[in-house]
Amino acid sequence: MPAQEQAQEWRPKHNPFLIAVAVMAATFMEVLDTSVANVALPHIAGNLSATPEESTWVLTSYLVSNAIVLPITGWLGNRFGRKKILIWCISLFTIASMLCGMAPSLPILILARIFQGIGGGCMLPISQAILLESFPPHKRGQAMAVFAMGVVVAPILGPTLGGWITDNYSWRWIFYINLPVGIFAALMAEALVEDPPYLKRNRTEKIDFVGFALLAVGLGLLQLILDKGQEEDWFGSIWITWSAIISLVTIIAFVIRELLIKHPIVDLRILGNRNFSIGLVLMTLMGGVLYGTTAALPIFLQTMMGYPALQTGFALSPRGIGALITTTIVGRIVGKVPNRYLIMIGFALLTASSFWLAKINLQISISSVIWPSVLNGVAISFIFVPLTTATMGHLRQDQIGNGTGLFNLMRNIGGSIGIAFVATLLARDAQVHQAMMVSHLTPFDPAYRQAIAGIKAGLAHQTGNAAASAQALQIVYNQLLQQARLWAFVDNFRIFGIACACCIPLVFFFKKTKPGAAEVAAH
């Protein structure tokens, strides 16, 4: 029997849904860990005698090592076998989590987080590839619905769980909770996961050390720039400028090399597949909106509305519930309704959600944040499952591992861009609005005179006229600063809405797939 037919007809020995439980335990643990540490940074800094700026390396070190490993996952799976790589990664991630919890100093914690990022980087694409291969083509929408529960819901629940654990126990327990999950996932993977037969033919390939070095430098510096850019004033910083130049040159050199050599470490030729290329663009944009919104909302609730961290988490939790419920529904209708229609519905809902959030003000109730957040979670679920199946739908079976690595890499890079965008716009757009509004703080403006007079009259009988005048000026100026920052949040969500609306026409570039047809073709 030809290898192509053998790959197409292969089915795992165990029930695919049991395999899904095995790989999703690892996936949920890894995705959760990317966001669960965010709220614990002040506690980590205080406990380890570090500054807040130094503590952010706990996040940066993980993201950099994660980004470097992601795109080579397909090659590692083909070389050593997906089952072996998955178990190795789960083990490395679990051991590194234990070392993170035990870390006596910040440098040791950062080193442990690097190893955690290396282990976690392979888990997502390997898990996604295993799920796609374990389920028959007509059920791969359900497989991606299971995968989406981890990828979409975990980063939404992460800050809530991290805040609760940190407030009630210790920041170290946000890492210790990975130990039982990791052990369970490793044992399940050993018992249930198996490699398809076609992987065996690729295990003699030579390692492209030059390509890997170019990839590591290019992606590592790119992630570092996105994470530290706003803090270092972007291209106002010499090291950011040089890092950007080196990153650009090495990534271009990497692309050229991988297209020319016979055995690339990342097969970029699959970008010639139209569905896959369009899918990468849409996933990058969706990652930016998902992570950008996840970053912006807690900042708004805590700094503008005065919510404590745990209450902020509870306010955003319904978003995860909406995503979870919708994902199970979408998983059942994928294959019955054309993917393009579902993706368009998702981006339309995401556009509506973003513009709904853009209506925020300082007098809103919590429901004004909860309901658009729920709609946001629903929209993400409508996009993720059909987008994944449509993107992978015209790849050969032996290309899936490489494709999932690139797919998850672009989601992570999109997320980093979204978070960097939020941080930059909130800082700089607030200054723009402040400069525009401060021109109205003049005695020649009737509204300004009226506001000052009213505040001064209310304070005069307590502090005297002189002190009341100074306090009135300070109160009005503080209100101006608040309004300027509020407008920065509004602009943020509006831009997200415009970006989502621009994604809808791109969906028409997908090749048509008839409902009920196999979702992943085996050419």
N, C-alpha and C positions, 0 to 999 in steps of 0.2 A: 504493500500500500504506500503511495507517495507520502512524503513527510507532511505535505500541505493538507492532505485529506486526514492524515492521522491527527494533526493538530486541531483540525476542525471537529472531528468526531470524539476527541478525548473528553471524558467526564471523570470527575473525582470519585473516589470510592465512598466518601462520606457525604452526608446530607449537606448541600450548599449553605443552608441556614445555620448549621452548626459551625461550619467554617467561618461564616460571617460573624458569629459571636466571638470566635477566637481572634480574628484580625481586628474587629472593631473595639475590643477591650484595649488593645495596644494603641489603636488610632485615637480613641477618645482620650486616653491618658496623655498622649503626646500633644494633641491639639489643646487640651485643657491647660497643659503646662506652659504654653506660649503666652497665656494671658493671666494665669492664676497668680503669678509672682508680681504683677504690676502694682497691686494695692499694698503689697507687703514691703515695698522698697523703703519707705521711711523707717519701718521697724528694723529692717536689715541694716540700714545705715547706722541707726542708733546702737544696735546691739554689737556691731562689728567695728565701731569707732571710725566710720567713714562719712564723708560728706554726701549730700544728696546727689551731686553730680557724679561722684565716684561709684555710687550704688547703681547707677543706670547701666554700668558695664555688665551687671548681672543679666540684663535683657539683651544688650548688644552682642555679647560673646556668644550667647545661644543662637541669635538670629544669623550671625556671620557664619558659624560652623554649619548651621542647618542649611543655609543657602548654598554653600559649597558642595555639600553632599547630594542634595536633591537631584540635580540633573544627571549624575552618574549612576543613579539607582538602577536604571535599566541594564547598564553594562555589568554592574555587580551581580544582578540577578541572573543574567545570562552566563556569567563566568563561574559563579559559585553555586547557583541554584537559589531560587527565591525563598524556599523554606529555610535554608541554612542562614541566609542573610537576615531574614525576618527574626529568627530566634537569636542570632548574634546581636542584632540591634535592640531587641527587647531587653536582652541581658545587660548590654552596655548601658542603656537608658536607665534601667532599674538600679544597677550598681552606682552609676553616676548620681542618681537621685539620693541614694543613701549617703554618698559622700557630700552632696550639697547640704543635706540636713545636719551633718556632723561638722561642717566646715568651721574651723576656729577663727579664720580671718577672711577678709574680702578676696585677696589673691587666690586662695585655695578654693573659695566658692566660685570664682570666675573660671578657674581651671576645670573644676567639676562641671560647670555649665557648658563649657566647650565640648567635653566628652558627651554630655547629655544631648547637645545639639547634633553631634555626629550620629549618635544612635537614633535620635528622633527624626533626622532628615530622611532616612531611608524608609521609615515605617509607613508613612502615608502613601507614597507611590507604590511600594511593594504590596501593601494591603489592598489598594485599589486594583492593581493588576491581578492579584489572586482572586478577588471577588469577581472581576470581569471574566476570568477564565473558568471559575468554578460554576457559574450559573450558565444555563443554556442561553442562546442569543435572545429568545423572546422574553426572558425573565431578567435581563440585565438592567432594565429600568428599576426593578425591585432591589437589585443588588446596589445600585447607586443611591437608592433611597436610604438603604441601611448605612451606606458610607456617608451620606449627607448628614445623617443624625449626629455623627461625630464631628464632622468638619464644620458644620454650620452652627450646631447647638453649643458645642463645647466652648468656643471663644466668647459666647454670650453669657454662659453660666460661670465662666472662670472668675471674673472679678467678684461676683457674689460669694462664691465658695471661698475664694482667697481671703476676702474681707472677714467672713465668718470665722474661718480657722484662725486667722491672725489675731482677731479680737478676743476669741475665747480660749485659745491655746497658745501657740507660738508660731512664728513664721517658719520654723524648721519643719513643722508638720505638713506644710504645703508640698514638701518634697517626700516626707516619709509615707504619705498616703499612696505614693506610687508603688511601694514595695509589694503589698499583697496583690495589687492589680497586675503588676509586671510578672510576678511569679505565676499567677493564674493564666495570663496571656501566653507566656512561654510554654507552659505545660500543655495548654490547649493547642497551640501551634504545632508542637512536637507530635501530638496525638492525631491531629486532623488534617493539617496542611500537607499537600504533596505537589511535586513539580510536574508540569506537563512534559511529555517525552521529547518535544522538539527543542527544549532548552539545552539538552545534553550536547548538541552538535556545536555549541558556541563556546565551550569551556577551554579551548586551546588558544584563544585569541591573545595576542601580546598586549601588554599594558602601554597605553599612550601616555607616558610620564610627562612629556612636553605639553600635550593638550590639557592634562589635568592641572599642571602648574599654572598655565595661562588662565584656566577656568577659576582656580582657587583665588588667584590674585585679582582677577577682574570682578568676580561676584563678591568676594570678601570686601574689597574696597567700595563697591557700589552699595552694599548693605551698610557699611560703616558711614558712608556719606549721607545716606537717607536717615540714619538713626541720629547722627550728630550734627547734621547740617544747620538746623535752626539754632542750636546751642552755640555753634561756632560762627554764626553770621554768614553761612553759606560761602559764596565765592569771595567774601571779604576776608576769609581766612586763607593763608598761603597753603597750609597742608590740605585743606579741602580742595583747593584748585588743582594742586599737583596730584592728589588722589584721583580726582575726576579724569584728568588727562591720562594717567597710567591705567585706570580702569577701562576707559574707552579704547585705548590702544591695545590692551591685552585681550579684551573681548572681541575686537575686530580680528586680531591675529588668531584667536581661538576659532572663530567662525570659519575663516579661510582654511586653517589647518584641517578642521574636522570635515570640511567639504572635499578636501583633496586626498587625504590618506585613505587606505583601503579598510582599516579597522578602527574607526573613530570611537572615542570613549563616549561621545554623545552623537547619535546619528541625526544630524540636522537636515538630512535629505527628506525626512518626513514632513518638513515644513512646506514641501511642494504639494502636499495634500490640502486642497482648499478648505475642507471642513475643519481640519485640524488647525490650520493657521487662523481662520476666523474664530474658532473656539478659543484659542489662546488669547486673542485680543479681547474678546468678551469676558473671559475669566479674569484677565488682568484688571479690567475696569470694574467688574463686580467685586473683586477682592479689595480694590481701593475704596469703593463705597461701603462695603461691609465693615472693614476694619476702621475706616475713617469715621463712620457713624458711631461705631463701638467706642472709639476714642473720644469723640466730641461730646456725646450725651453725658457721660459721667462728669466731665469737666464742667459742663453747663449746670448740671444739678448740684454739684458740690460748691463751685465758686460763685455762681449767680443766685442759686435758690437756697443755698445754705444747708443742703442735705448732708448727713454723715455718710460715710462710705458704705456701710451695710444697708442703710435705707435706700441709697442710690442703686445698689445691686438688686434689691427687691423690686424697685420701680422698673428696672429693665428686664427682669426675669420673664415677664409675659411675652417678650419678644422671642425668647427661646421656646416657650410653650407653643406659640403660633407656628414657629418653624417646624417643631417636632410633629404637630398634628398634620400640617399641610404636607410634609414630606411623605408620610405614610399614604396619603391620598394620591399625590402625584406619582408615587412609585407604582401605583396600580393602573393609572391611566396612560403612562408612558408606553408607547407601542400601539395604543388604540387611538390616540389623538396625535397628529403630526407634531414632532418636536418643535418645529419653527413656531407653531401657534402658542405652545406652552411657554417658550422662551420670550416671545413678544408680550404675552400676558404678564409674565414675571417682571420684565423691564418696565412695562406700563405701570404696574403696581408699585415698583420701586421708585419710579418718577413721582407718582402721586404721594408716596410716603415721604419722600425728601421735601417736596414742596409743602406738605402738611407740617412737617417739622419746622419749616422756614417761617411759620406763623407764630413762633414762640414769642413771649414777652415776659416781663417780670411779675405779671399778675396772674399767670396761668395756674390751673390746678394740675395735680399729678396726672390726671386722666388725659390731659392735653399732650403728655409725653408717652403715656402707655399705649394709647390706641394707634398712633402712627408707628410706634415701635413694633406693635403686633403686626401691622400691615407690612412693615419692613421684613419681618421674619417670614411671613407668608410669601412675599415676593421672592426672597432669596431661595426658598424651597422650590418655587415654580421655575426658577432659573437653573439651579444647580444640577438637578437630576437629568432633565432633558438636554442641557448643555453638555454634560459629560458624555451621555450616550451619543449625541450627535457629533461631538468632537472626535470620539474614538470610533465612530461608526464605520469608517471606511479605511481603518488601519488593519494590516494583517495581524494575525495572532502574535507573531514573533516581534511585532513593533509595539505592542501594547505596553510592555514594561518601560521602554524608552519614552513612549508618549505620556504615560502617567507621571514620570519624573519631570518632564518639561511642563506638563499641565499644572502640577502642584507648585513648581518653582515660580511660574508666572502668577499664580494666586498669591504666593507669599510676597513676591516683589510688588505686585499691585497693592497688597495690604500695607507694605512698608511705605510706598509712595503716598497712599491715602493718609496714613498717620503723620508722615512728614508734612503733607499738605495742610492738614488740620493745624498742626503746631505752628507752622509758618503763617498761615492766614489769620489765625486768632491773634498772633502777636502784631503782625504788620497791618492788617486791615483795621484793627482797633485803633491804631495810630492814625490811619487815614481818616476814619470817621471822627476821631477826636479833633483832628486839625480842621475838619469841615464844620463841626458843631461849635468849636470854641469861638468862632467869629461872631456867634450870636450872644456871647457873654459880654455885653456892652451896655452901658447906661442908655444908649440910644435905642435899644430893643425894648418895646413895651412889655413883652412877656417876661423878659429877664427882670425888669424893674418890679413888676408885679410879684414875681416869685421871691425876690430878695426882700421886698417889703413885708410880704406875708410871713416869711420865716423869721425875720427880724422882730416883728411884732409879737410872735409867739414866744421868743426867747428873751425879750427885753426885760420882762418883769422878774426873770430868774437871774440873769447875768449882767444886766445893765446894757445901755445902748452901744457902747464901744465894743464890748466882748460879743454882743449879739450880732453886730455887723460882720465881724471877722468869722464867726461861726456860720452865719448865713452864706457867706461866700464859699466857705469850705464845703458846706452841705450841697450847694448847687453844683460845685465843681465835681464832687464825688458822684452825683447823679449823672453828670455828663460822662464821666469815665465808665460808669455802669452801662449807660445807653450805647456808648461807642463799642464796648465789648459785646453787648447784646447784638448789635448790628453785624459784628464779625461772625457770630454764630449763624445769624440769618443768611448772610452771604455764603457761608460754608455750605449750608444745606441746599441753597438755591443752585449752587454750582454742581453739587452732587445730582440734583434733579435734572439739570441740563445735560450732564454727562450720561445719565441713564436714558434720557430721551434720544440722545444721539446714537445709542446702541441699537435701538429698534430697527433702523434701516439696514444695519449690518447683518441682521438675522436673515434677510432675503438672499444673502450670498451662500447660505447653506444649500447643499444639494438636497433635493426633495427625497423624503423617505416615506413610502406608503405606510399607513397605519397597519399594524399587525405584521409588518415585515421584520426580518431579523434586524436587531438594533446594531449589531456589530458584524460587519461583513468580514468574511475570511476569503481574501482574494487568492 
